[in-house]
Amino acid sequence: MAATEDQTDRAAKYMEDPFRSNAFLIINTMLELNSERPTVLVDEILHSIFFLGKINDPQHPPESIVTDAEMLEGLKNTYPRPFVHYSSQMPKRSPFSCVLDMIVLLTGEEKEEEIKEKVREITKQLRRGKTRPLISSTICVSQIPNSDRYYGVSMSTSGPKPGRIMVAASCLSSWDKYVAGAVMTYPPNKAKKRCFDGTMRLPENVRCEASNILQGTPLPPCRSCKNLFFKTDVTKEWPYGHCAEVESLSNLFRNVEEVREQARPTSANSTEENRLRAEESVKTELRRLLEEHNFTWDGEYFTPQHP
């Protein structure tokens, strides 16, 4: 039976969907980079992308992202776990963070401009659409004098709810405890919690500089980052946890203990008991959002493994 004109138009639009095209390009890029130095990052990024496809509207199952049957079969054989767990387990972070990690690993953390250029070249190939799916717009680097550089990118999701889902998951599973605590101080409505204050002030010797990935232009911290970490006069306030500074500082804190301790939150209600309450609140909100997307979470976070 021949397809109607309307069916053909719908099929064409589906094939041109920016989520699917970006997902395939990112997977292909990671496979090429991984051939130089095999890591667990391909396992992780496949799961993260497939999860976001699962909660997307419309949904994009793995078979609609990787449409080449031979390639799909090869991925299933080499990386079976993302195909098994993308519909039940949560990723710990959004996909472009894996891309960044791979580039830093292959390039060397000290080659900052080269890293930024490689990230820029990959980003240029991605399609924007209306929602910029799977695209990070900002990169950040953090360090203290004579330390390694620690990088981060902004949240690479499309739409407010997937972003909130991934921020919650990263707070609960991936980011440094102090950084996550600062983010959890502000619910999605941007009104500061009264019961818990995990915000901090960075030591003066910490360099934390963000820039636009495509233009390469410096970006001052937004008001959200000011409320969490910095002093700034900028009034623009992004959703908390979406900025590249969060991931970058989390990586710094995990590796440079002296900075982490100097930035320790000092508020009287930044107690472990209050923090656990904040975590419970975030987990409740995460489960609610997942239910809205008809995602049945088994309570586990995906742990990538070598094939």
C-alpha positions in Angstrom: 0.0 0.0 0.0 1.5 3.3 -1.1 2.1 6.0 1.5 -0.1 9.1 1.4 1.5 12.5 0.9 0.8 13.3 4.5 2.6 10.2 5.7 5.5 10.9 3.5 5.8 14.5 4.9 5.7 13.2 8.5 8.3 10.6 7.7 10.6 13.3 6.2 10.2 15.5 9.2 10.9 12.6 11.5 14.1 11.8 9.6 15.2 15.5 9.9 14.6 15.6 13.6 17.5 17.5 15.2 17.6 15.1 18.2 18.1 12.1 16.1 20.6 13.6 13.8 22.6 15.1 16.7 22.5 11.8 18.6 23.8 9.9 15.7 26.6 12.4 15.0 27.7 12.4 18.6 27.7 8.6 18.8 29.7 8.4 15.6 32.2 11.0 16.8 32.7 9.2 20.1 33.3 5.9 18.3 36.0 7.5 16.2 37.6 9.1 19.2 37.3 5.9 21.3 39.3 4.0 18.6 42.3 6.1 19.6 42.0 5.3 23.3 39.3 2.9 24.4 37.4 4.1 27.5 34.0 3.5 29.3 32.8 6.8 27.9 31.1 5.3 24.8 29.1 2.9 27.1 28.1 6.0 29.2 27.2 8.3 26.3 25.1 5.6 24.6 23.0 5.1 27.8 22.7 8.9 28.3 21.5 9.6 24.8 19.1 6.6 24.7 17.6 7.7 28.0 17.0 11.2 26.7 15.5 9.7 23.6 13.2 7.7 25.9 11.9 10.8 27.7 11.8 13.0 24.6 8.5 14.1 23.0 8.3 12.3 20.6 10.3 9.4 21.9 13.3 8.2 20.0 14.2 4.6 20.7 17.8 3.4 19.9 16.6 1.9 16.6 15.4 5.3 15.4 18.7 6.9 16.2 21.1 4.3 14.8 19.2 3.4 11.6 22.0 1.5 10.0 21.2 -2.2 10.9 24.8 -3.4 10.8 26.0 -0.5 13.0 23.1 -1.1 15.4 23.9 -4.8 15.7 27.6 -4.0 16.3 26.7 -1.6 19.1 24.4 -4.0 20.7 27.1 -6.7 20.7 29.9 -4.5 22.0 27.9 -2.2 24.3 24.8 -4.3 25.3 24.2 -2.7 28.7 22.9 0.8 27.5 20.3 -1.0 25.3 19.2 -3.0 28.4 19.1 -0.2 31.0 18.2 3.0 29.1 14.5 2.5 30.0 15.0 1.7 33.7 18.2 3.3 35.0 19.2 7.0 35.2 22.3 8.5 33.6 24.5 10.5 36.0 25.2 13.3 33.5 24.2 14.6 30.1 25.9 13.4 26.9 28.2 16.3 26.0 30.0 15.9 29.3 31.2 12.6 28.0 32.4 14.2 24.7 34.3 16.8 26.7 35.9 14.1 28.9 37.1 12.2 25.8 38.6 15.3 24.2 40.4 16.3 27.4 41.7 12.7 27.8 43.1 12.6 24.2 44.4 16.1 24.1 45.8 16.7 27.6 44.2 19.0 30.1 47.0 21.6 29.7 46.2 22.3 26.1 43.2 24.5 26.9 42.8 26.3 23.5 43.1 23.1 21.6 40.4 21.5 23.7 38.1 24.4 23.2 38.7 24.3 19.4 38.0 20.6 19.2 34.8 21.1 21.2 33.8 24.0 18.9 34.4 21.9 15.8 32.1 19.1 17.0 29.4 21.6 18.1 29.4 23.4 14.7 28.3 20.1 13.1 25.2 19.8 15.4 21.8 21.0 14.3 20.1 23.7 16.4 16.4 23.3 15.7 14.1 25.0 18.2 15.4 23.3 21.3 19.1 22.7 20.6 19.0 19.0 21.5 22.1 17.4 23.1 24.1 20.7 22.6 26.1 22.5 25.2 26.5 26.2 24.6 29.2 26.9 27.2 32.5 25.5 28.4 34.3 26.4 31.6 37.7 25.8 33.0 38.7 25.9 36.7 42.0 25.7 38.4 44.2 27.2 41.1 47.8 28.4 40.4 50.0 25.5 39.3 47.1 23.0 39.3 45.7 21.0 36.4 42.8 22.5 34.5 39.3 21.0 35.2 36.7 21.4 32.5 32.9 21.4 32.4 30.1 22.1 29.9 26.6 23.4 30.3 23.7 20.9 30.5 23.2 19.3 27.0 19.5 18.6 27.1 16.5 20.0 25.2 13.5 21.6 27.0 13.1 22.6 30.7 11.9 19.2 32.1 14.7 17.0 30.7 17.1 19.7 32.0 15.6 19.5 35.5 15.7 15.7 35.4 19.4 15.7 34.6 20.3 18.4 37.1 18.6 16.3 39.8 20.3 13.1 38.7 23.7 14.9 38.6 23.1 16.3 42.1 22.3 12.9 43.5 24.9 10.8 41.7 27.7 12.7 40.0 28.6 16.1 41.2 30.9 16.8 44.2 28.9 16.9 47.5 29.5 20.6 48.2 28.7 21.7 44.6 25.5 19.5 44.5 24.5 21.0 47.9 24.8 24.5 46.5 22.6 23.6 43.5 20.1 21.9 45.7 19.6 25.1 47.7 17.6 26.5 44.9 14.5 24.5 43.6 13.4 24.9 40.0 11.4 28.0 40.8 14.7 29.7 41.7 13.4 30.7 45.2 16.1 29.8 47.8 15.2 27.1 50.3 14.7 28.2 53.9 15.6 24.8 55.4 19.0 24.3 53.7 21.7 26.6 52.5 24.7 24.9 50.8 25.9 27.9 49.0 29.6 28.9 49.3 32.2 31.5 48.3 35.2 30.4 46.3 38.7 31.4 47.4 40.2 34.3 45.6 42.9 32.2 44.0 40.4 30.0 42.1 40.2 30.7 38.4 36.8 29.7 37.0 36.2 31.1 33.5 33.4 30.2 31.2 33.2 31.0 27.5 30.7 30.6 24.6 31.7 27.4 22.8 30.9 28.6 19.2 32.1 32.2 19.5 34.9 31.6 22.0 33.9 34.8 23.9 34.3 35.0 27.7 31.0 34.8 29.7 30.8 36.4 33.1 29.1 34.3 35.8 25.3 34.7 35.7 23.2 35.6 38.8 22.6 31.9 39.4 26.4 31.3 39.7 26.7 34.4 41.9 24.1 33.0 44.3 26.0 29.7 44.4 29.7 30.6 44.2 30.7 34.1 43.1 30.5 37.8 43.2 29.0 39.2 40.0 26.9 42.2 38.8 25.2 40.1 36.1 21.4 40.0 36.5 20.6 37.1 34.1 19.5 34.1 36.1 19.6 30.6 34.4 18.1 27.5 35.9 20.3 26.3 38.7 22.7 23.5 37.8 22.6 24.2 34.0 25.8 26.3 33.9 29.2 24.9 32.8 30.7 26.4 36.0 28.9 23.7 38.1 30.5 20.7 36.4 33.9 22.4 36.1 34.0 23.3 39.8 32.8 19.9 40.8 35.7 18.4 38.9 38.1 20.8 40.6 36.7 20.0 44.1 37.0 16.3 43.5 40.7 16.6 42.7 42.0 19.6 44.8 41.0 19.0 48.4 42.4 22.2 49.7 40.1 24.3 47.5 37.1 22.2 48.5 37.7 22.7 52.2 38.3 26.4 51.8 35.0 26.7 50.0 33.0 24.6 52.5 29.5 26.1 53.0 29.3 28.0 56.3 25.6 28.6 56.8 24.2 27.5 60.1 21.6 25.4 58.4 24.1 23.6 56.2 23.9 20.5 58.4 24.1 16.9 57.2 20.5 16.4 58.4 19.2 19.3 56.4 21.2 18.2 53.4 19.6 14.8 53.5 16.2 16.4 53.6 17.2 18.5 50.5 18.3 15.3 48.8 15.1 13.6 49.6 13.2 16.6 48.2 15.2 16.4 45.0 14.7 12.7 44.6 10.9 13.1 45.1 10.8 15.8 42.4 13.0 13.6 40.1 10.6 10.6 40.5 7.6 12.9 39.8 9.2 14.3 36.6 10.1 10.8 35.4 6.5 9.6 36.0 5.3 12.5 33.9 7.4 11.1 31.1 6.1 7.5 31.7 9.6 6.4 32.8 9.7 3.6 35.4 12.9 4.1 37.3 14.4 1.2 39.2 16.2 3.5 41.5 19.7 2.7 40.0 22.1 5.0 38.2 23.9 3.5 35.1 27.5 2.6 35.8 29.5 2.4 32.5 31.8 -0.5 32.0 34.5 -1.4 29.4 33.2 -3.6 26.7 
